[in-house]
Amino acid sequence: MSEASLPENPPEKRARELRDLLNHHNYRYFVLDDPEISDAEYDRLMQELIDLENSHPELETPGSPTRRIGSPPLEKFDTITHPTPLLSLDKGISEADIHAFDQRVRRGLDNDEELSYTVEPKVDGVAVSLVYRNGVLESGATRGDGFTGELITENIRTIGSVPLVLRKDAEIPMPSFLDVRGEVYMNTDDFRELNRGRMEEGLSLFANPRNASAGSLRQLDSRITAQRPLKMFVYGVGHPDYLGSGSHGDTLRMLEKLGFPVNPLTEIRIPAEALVRYFHDIDAMRKHLAYEIDGIVVKVDAYEHQQRLGTTSRSPRWAIAVKFEAMQEQTRVRDIIVQVGRTGALTPVAVLEPVSIGGVTVSRASLHNEDEVRRKDVRIGDTVLVQRAGDVIPEITRVIPSYRSGSEQPFVMPQKCPACSQSAVRLTDEAVTRCMNAACPAQLKGNILHFASRSALDIEGLGKKLVWQLIEKNHVHSFADLFRLDVKTLESLDRMGRKSAENLLAAIETSKNVPLSRFLYALGIRNVGEHAARLIAERFGTIERVVSAGNEEIQAIDQIGPVAAESVRAFFDNPENRKTIEEAKRQGLRILPANEEVGGRTASTLSGHSFVLTGSLATMSRKAAQEKIEAAGGKVTGSVSSRTRFVVAGESPGSKIERAREIGVEVIGEERLIALLKEAGIS
Ligand code: IVH
């Protein structure tokens, strides 16, 4: 056909325009996350192209965005031999492994001074290899055994962030052949949503985002894959020559220009000294990321170095995966017991076969209440997935029903309190079942433990077992009795020597000077947390004034609602409670009025709290932070122990964070520190 005989807007031309437009907008949307047009406009363009291709089937091309919606199911997947094998990675788990890797690399290179590394998060998904010929996606394959994989091209095409045709870039000659490697994954939220939908339809659930990605990629019907929220990051090419760059970092930049999504947390050409910092940075970011990662990958940057180092049969000598500790593990429910809290609430708790999650051994997980056990359908004997996210209490994510043998026992909420055998009641409209016995020893134990806890009177050494003995042996009937204890009584208890008895008494002695806000919190009044206690203390100043304050006066405090006010009133209206406070005072308890000067310092909220600083802070030096904490009545120490109230983590924190997590000390950021200082009147 000659040019002159073409109609006004020939279908070929329009089809090409539409393909280019759609590919461009697809890139803006999925790769850059920065769309230029509305979804409706995109759909309209797509429909136009579909219609055009339907009426002119000869216009269909492998690079057409219409192919993203999937095609009729396959009988089975073909296999493909990878152009170059997909190797696996050596693994490390610690800072020491990073150092050892760097040392190995240096030895292998005869201590080349110019050595630098490119580092990437290790996204927890499914490895894929994508082949582009003359800029068009030709095939997509799974890793398989590393040499041959399954051909899943139709499924790969449905992934929005996979370019079907490469973008033209003035600086990069279009490669005639390109084998790109990457990871297909699913965002955690999308995964949850997918599972939620499956649950509604009565379908089996995916255990985690990685399984969901793998399952979605292995669909014979790509129209199903197209419905799944899959994403991809690329992290390398099969051979350095494909793009002709001299280093891995430059290759990643070029891949980006060609339209591929490269993980934005990648750092190119960093020195060996920065590797540990990167490892910790990414680990700290981990729980805030939209997708799951299980470590970092460190790669020698220069291809010349990579080639000199070579590979073993399995993995390259120039790369290592350094894994973080897993945050989710599988274990078995040995039993479901019921704990009685200080408010009398009966809480079902799963007793687990101990399992290490993220470096912490987990042997219990709260199931919160009866409805929650029902909802998750957790039974004694079940195999379950347990998750620990940061500082959060471990929880059972879900049961794995396929592991059931049939002998699992459903949980039944007891009708009687397991601690005092009196009746337990679940009121209408309440999720909790409660023990109604005010004298229940389990409630007393909870109250005493709360009274002695770090944010309250902070009595070191007064642990669960000890409190239980003190109650069982009738030494303690209220918190006031704590101040009456003597060495002889304490020594008579199990596993209590003279030294520990003396230490405990010293700790109790120290705790006798307590700021009003902490004392109010220590009382364990329902609906009165640390913050509310502080507000009330500031408003009334002394315990006497709080005791006599009217409901309306309390409610008039900004941020204190009627429920909290009523709880405060109810607590002090109870003569028993007032008597206990008087008794404690007789035993030497000094409730420091808010704003009273203690040794030249304000008896403020940080009073007596011990802080550990790690990493660099953005708005102040460590020294300034220390001075402020001290001015607020707190102290700063160098190492983390059970005495530490907060570890403040700045930029590039050190191993103190791990230590804190191990022993359950709260880790806070700079913002929270500033807020605490502000509450204490220091800015
Ligand atoms: S490099 C020769 N980089 O981890 C180097 N792998 O055993 C081969 N993975 O399943 C892999 N993120 O898909 C590399 N930034 C990354 C990665 C990464 C995730 C996966 C990979 C494979 C496993 C390596």
Residues whose N, C-alpha, C, O or C-beta is under 5 A from the ligand:
A	BS01	IVH	L87 S88 L89 E120 P121 K122 V123 V126 A127 G182 E183 Y235 V297 P316
